[in-house]
Each structure stands twice: as structure tokens, then as C-alpha cells.
């Protein structure tokens, strides 16, 4: 999954590190990582290249930190649905899908930052790719945990199907191949949850 919501807008007068991150986020999202140089980020942040390198050792480190912030939005979404629907793992799953669905309009013209970054950074040792890999692994663990709490007979498979649906909706929205992606995504995820729950009923009936 990828970040679908931007961080809250910040006021003009910010500490230098925050101005740099805000500038990098806007430029990376709009123009891509490789197209944006450190000088462009410095100009946007109204600072200097030297100041950027005081806060971030390299441009790669800046990219990685930006993606950590994007990933934090997703972790917050998991925390929010778990808080809103305590002891209701199925509703937590649907709440997470709703978070993705509501963010799809932004994907349509900006693209998913994780997908875009992976396409631009083929080196698997790049620090930003490690951030993405860790983020995806964390998401998978959380989803499997929700499916397990929902007592689905095969939580790994259920989580995989949900992940395919969430990420597929983002790609389809970005390339414009499917319309009404938000509504369709919710129906698909609801179908996955219901099917795996029905398997639970069949499993219990066979005992």
C-alpha cells in the first residue's frame, strides 16, 4: 500500500529541517526523485544546500526520511481503526480499506509515492527501498493479525488477497484503467472478508 494522504499543511515559518522535508515531499511527488536536485529543494525550502547536508548526509537519506513520514501515515491509520473498532477485526480491515479508498483521488494525479519510488530506485540496497520493504512487511504483519483475530481459517491467504486488492486499486487509479475505484475496492474487500468468514463457518461445520 502506499501513502494516499498528504501530511497536514505547515505554516511558512518552520524549523529548517521541516521546511526541507516539506519542500522535498512536494517536489518528489510532483516531479519524481531523480528529476529533483538538492539545489531545487534548497530553493523551495528557502535555505541552502549546505543547510540540507547538515540535516541529511545525502539526498538518498532525505528520500528515505520522506518515505518514513509517508509510512507513518499508514501506521497511524492502523492505530486509528484499531482504536475506533476495538475487538472488531473485520471492521478494522474495512476501516483500513476505507482509508485507502478515500485517498485514491490523490493517487489519480500524483501517483503512489511507494510505487513511484520503487520504479525510480532499482538498487535494492538503496536506503529508501529498505524503508519501503520494512513498511510493507509491517503492513502485512498487521493485516495477518487482523485476519487471525477475525478467526479466518487461512489468515495469510486472506491478508494477501486484501493486499492485492488495496495495492491493485492504487495502481488502477494511477493509470486510469478502472473507474469508481474507491467504491469497487470496498466491495472487493468486503467480498474477501465475507468469503473467508464463510470458510470459517464451513470449517466449523465439518468438525
C-alpha positions as CSV (number, residue, x, y, z in Angstrom):
1,X,0.0,0.0,0.0
2,X,1.1,3.4,-0.5
3,X,0.5,6.8,1.1
4,X,-2.7,8.3,-0.1
5,X,-3.0,11.3,2.2
6,X,-0.6,14.2,2.5
7,X,0.7,15.4,5.8
8,X,-1.2,18.5,7.2
9,X,-0.2,21.8,5.6
10,X,2.5,23.6,7.6
11,X,2.9,27.3,8.3
12,X,5.5,29.2,6.4
13,X,7.9,29.7,9.3
14,X,9.2,26.3,10.3
15,X,12.5,24.9,11.6
16,X,14.9,24.3,8.7
17,X,14.6,20.5,8.8
18,X,10.8,20.7,8.5
19,X,11.0,23.2,5.6
20,X,13.4,20.9,3.8
21,X,11.1,17.8,4.3
22,X,8.1,19.8,3.1
23,X,9.9,21.0,0.0
24,X,11.3,17.6,-0.8
25,X,7.8,16.0,-0.4
26,X,6.2,18.4,-2.8
27,X,8.9,18.2,-5.4
28,X,9.4,14.4,-5.2
29,X,5.7,13.9,-5.5
30,X,5.3,16.3,-8.4
31,X,8.4,15.7,-10.4
32,X,10.0,12.5,-9.2
33,X,13.0,11.7,-7.2
34,X,15.6,11.6,-10.0
35,X,14.4,14.8,-11.6
36,X,14.8,16.9,-8.4
37,X,18.2,18.1,-7.4
38,X,19.3,19.2,-4.0
39,X,19.6,22.8,-5.2
40,X,15.9,22.8,-6.2
41,X,15.0,21.5,-2.8
42,X,17.1,24.2,-1.2
43,X,15.4,26.9,-3.3
44,X,11.9,25.6,-2.5
45,X,12.7,25.4,1.2
46,X,14.3,28.9,1.1
47,X,17.6,27.6,2.5
48,X,21.0,26.4,1.2
49,X,22.4,23.1,0.0
50,X,24.9,23.3,2.9
51,X,22.0,23.5,5.3
52,X,20.4,20.5,3.8
53,X,23.5,18.4,4.1
54,X,23.7,19.5,7.8
55,X,20.4,17.7,8.4
56,X,20.7,14.9,5.8
57,X,24.0,13.4,5.0
58,X,23.0,12.7,1.4
59,X,20.0,13.1,-0.9
60,X,19.3,9.4,-0.5
61,X,19.0,9.9,3.2
62,X,16.5,12.7,2.6
63,X,14.4,10.5,0.3
64,X,14.4,7.7,2.9
65,X,13.3,10.1,5.7
66,X,10.5,11.4,3.5
67,X,9.2,7.8,2.9
68,X,9.4,7.1,6.6
69,X,7.0,10.0,7.1
70,X,4.7,8.6,4.4
71,X,4.8,5.2,6.1
72,X,4.0,6.8,9.4
73,X,0.6,7.9,7.9
74,X,-0.2,4.3,7.3
75,X,0.9,3.2,10.8
76,X,-1.4,5.9,12.1
77,X,-4.3,4.5,10.0
78,X,-3.8,1.1,11.6
79,X,-3.8,2.6,15.1
80,X,-6.9,4.6,14.3
81,X,-9.0,1.8,13.0
82,X,-7.9,-0.5,15.9
83,X,-8.9,2.3,18.3
84,X,-12.3,3.0,16.6
85,X,-13.2,-0.7,16.3
86,X,-11.8,-2.4,19.4
87,X,-12.3,-6.2,19.3
88,X,-13.9,-5.9,15.8
89,X,-11.2,-7.1,13.5
90,X,-13.5,-7.3,10.4
91,X,-14.5,-3.6,10.9
92,X,-10.8,-2.8,11.3
93,X,-10.0,-4.4,8.0
94,X,-12.8,-2.5,6.3
95,X,-11.7,0.7,8.0
96,X,-8.3,0.3,6.6
97,X,-9.7,-0.3,3.1
98,X,-11.8,2.9,3.5
99,X,-8.7,4.8,4.4
100,X,-7.1,3.7,1.1
101,X,-10.3,4.3,-0.9
102,X,-10.7,7.8,0.4
103,X,-7.2,8.6,-0.6
104,X,-7.5,7.3,-4.2
105,X,-8.4,10.7,-5.8
106,X,-5.0,12.0,-4.8
107,X,-3.4,8.9,-6.4
108,X,-5.1,9.7,-9.7
109,X,-2.8,12.7,-10.4
110,X,0.1,12.3,-8.0
111,X,0.7,8.6,-8.0
112,X,1.6,6.3,-5.1
113,X,4.9,7.5,-3.6
114,X,6.0,4.0,-2.8
115,X,5.3,2.6,-6.3
116,X,6.8,5.7,-7.9
117,X,9.9,5.4,-5.7
118,X,10.4,1.7,-6.4
119,X,10.3,2.4,-10.1
120,X,12.9,5.2,-9.8
121,X,15.2,3.3,-7.4
122,X,16.2,0.0,-8.9
123,X,19.2,-0.5,-6.5
124,X,17.8,-2.9,-3.8
125,X,20.4,-1.6,-1.4
126,X,19.1,2.0,-1.6
127,X,18.1,3.1,1.9
128,X,14.7,4.3,0.7
129,X,13.9,0.8,-0.7
130,X,14.7,-0.6,2.7
131,X,12.2,1.8,4.3
132,X,9.6,0.6,1.8
133,X,10.4,-3.1,2.4
134,X,10.1,-2.6,6.2
135,X,6.9,-0.7,5.8
136,X,5.3,-3.4,3.6
137,X,6.4,-6.1,6.0
138,X,4.9,-4.3,8.9
139,X,1.6,-3.8,7.0
140,X,1.5,-7.5,6.1
141,X,2.0,-8.5,9.8
142,X,-0.7,-6.1,10.9
143,X,-3.2,-7.4,8.3
144,X,-2.4,-11.0,9.1
145,X,-3.0,-10.2,12.8
146,X,-6.4,-8.7,12.0
147,X,-7.4,-11.7,9.9
148,X,-6.2,-14.0,12.7
149,X,-8.3,-12.2,15.3
150,X,-11.3,-12.5,12.9
151,X,-10.7,-16.3,13.1
152,X,-10.3,-16.7,9.4
153,X,-9.1,-20.3,8.6
154,X,-6.2,-19.0,6.5
155,X,-5.2,-15.5,7.7
156,X,-2.1,-15.4,5.5
157,X,-4.1,-16.0,2.3
158,X,-6.8,-13.6,3.4
159,X,-4.2,-10.9,4.1
160,X,-2.5,-11.5,0.8
161,X,-5.8,-11.1,-1.1
162,X,-6.7,-7.9,0.7
163,X,-3.2,-6.5,0.0
164,X,-3.6,-7.4,-3.7
165,X,-6.9,-5.5,-3.7
166,X,-5.6,-2.4,-1.9
167,X,-2.4,-2.1,-4.0
168,X,-4.2,-3.0,-7.2
169,X,-6.7,-0.3,-6.7
170,X,-3.9,2.2,-6.3
171,X,-2.2,1.2,-9.5
172,X,-5.5,1.1,-11.4
173,X,-6.4,4.6,-10.2
174,X,-3.0,5.9,-11.1
175,X,-3.1,4.5,-14.7
176,X,-6.8,5.3,-15.1
177,X,-7.8,1.9,-16.3
178,X,-10.7,1.5,-13.8
179,X,-13.4,4.0,-12.8
180,X,-15.1,4.3,-9.4
181,X,-12.1,2.6,-7.8
182,X,-13.0,3.6,-4.3
183,X,-16.4,2.0,-4.4
184,X,-15.2,-1.0,-6.2
185,X,-12.3,-1.5,-3.8
186,X,-14.7,-1.5,-0.8
187,X,-16.9,-4.1,-2.5
188,X,-13.9,-6.3,-3.3
189,X,-12.5,-6.2,0.3
190,X,-16.0,-6.8,1.8
191,X,-16.2,-9.9,-0.5
192,X,-12.8,-11.2,0.6
193,X,-13.7,-10.8,4.2
194,X,-17.2,-12.4,3.8
195,X,-15.7,-15.3,1.8
196,X,-13.1,-16.1,4.3
197,X,-15.6,-15.8,7.1
198,X,-17.9,-18.2,5.3
199,X,-14.9,-20.6,5.1
200,X,-14.8,-20.4,8.9
201,X,-18.4,-21.5,9.1
202,X,-17.8,-24.4,6.8
203,X,-14.7,-25.4,8.7
204,X,-16.6,-25.4,12.0
205,X,-19.5,-27.4,10.4
206,X,-17.0,-30.1,9.3
207,X,-15.7,-30.6,12.9
